[in-house]
Amino acid sequence: MTAGEERKPQGVRPSLFLERQSYRRRRLMDAARLLPILGAALVAIPLLWPSPNTSDEGMPLSSAILYIFTCWALLIVISLIFGFAARRMTASDDSEAESDRWPH
């Protein structure tokens, strides 16, 4: 190579950004990983409830159990929605990725 000669690229480089489907799938997986933390925070909320009267009794146990059961059921429904969405994304992603089309 001479000093005045510049190297020309052989082909177009693939994009450095993720494809839209891959990006959405990763964000869905990130949200699913945060569900246990959300669940722990929701279950801990009854500990912060103020007492209905001035004594140190706190909220009735029946209210706390009903709240915890509702949070538990809500987390199950959210995880089912995430599961169905992940299954739909992998089913619609039959084509090869853009980065796999380019020679290495």
ABEGO torsion letter per residue (X at the ends): XBAABBBBBABBBBBABBBAAAAAAAAAAAAAAAAAAAAAAAAAAAAABBBABABAAEBBAAAAAAAAAAAAAAAAAAAAAAAAAAAAAAAABABBBAAAABBX
